[in-house]
């Protein structure tokens, strides 16, 4: 299995962590090789070189039964081709696990014709292309008609208790987790908070993630809500769990997504979600059930849905419980591991029972 280093920031490392904790790597004899890490160009190049040399050594000695490649778009995809192409040429099964929220943009608008031919060659020869939702499956099958596409959603750990019933929960605390920038709708969210400020002066928006922190802080100040915003940087582990237990609403007004781990984590903690109907999000959150979905960029609708949840505790409670139930039923880690074990076995890899 190849992907970003397991201690890095981002969705892929979160997915790998959950799969590992749920026992997939142990059950199926998987060796994980990191191809990317946080840090400067030198550190990234050295890690990539070490991973590739280790992989080629195993491949040429016949020690690779299957390659499972976690990939996003752009540089992430091209790095993985250095592993996938040799595997395909040597008839080793490849599972291309597609995470990239903007892969459609990358393939359809940014790739040259030669680059698109390369992408298509890999997709159509992979033993499986695993995507995160039915909507991504529809796109992949239309773009690569020969590809063998299968849906396995991201997994999430279900905590023992839900944040909606946690004693630390704060009625006016709204949480965002993700990379701060335009794609995730952060600047739209700041405008919504500014519109809510006169009615909800005690509102606190906590922003956990890396990205454009300085630009976000500057816009918050310009909108007069600098005192209501907390820029937390990237959060993980116990710090993330504490935020999910303290908040009353989770918000992610993205323009493009795969199936964001942050949404699933919020649902698992019993939080109602305000998000957008992009990528796999509508397959996790039904508008009016586990939360609300608003069109990307619609600040008025975003403001309205946040206000409704902030002002209606019984609604928050009902939606939060529905979110937790759906996360447990459809995205629990054990169920996802079972699906991966089944897939590996179909491709000839022996795995222990789940």
Buried (B, 14 or more C-beta within 10 A) or exposed (E): BBBBBBEBBBBBBBBBBBBBEBBBBEBBEBEBBBBBBBEEEEEBEEBBEEBBEEBBEBBEEEEBBBBBBBBBBBEBBEBBBBBBBBBBEEEBBBBBBBBBBBBBBBBEEEBEEEBBEBBBBBBEBBBBBBBBBEBBBEBBBEBBEEBBBBBBBBBBBBBEEBBBEBEEBBBBBBBBBBBBBBBBBBBBBBBBBBBBBEEBEEBBBBBBBBBBBEBBBEBBEEBEBEEBBEBBEBBBEEEBBBBBBBBBBBBBBBBBBBBBBBBBBBBBBBBBBBBBBBBBBBBBBBEEBBBBBBEBBBBEBBBBBBBBBBEEEEBBBBBBBBBBBBBBEBBBBEBBBBBBBEBBEEBEBEBEEB
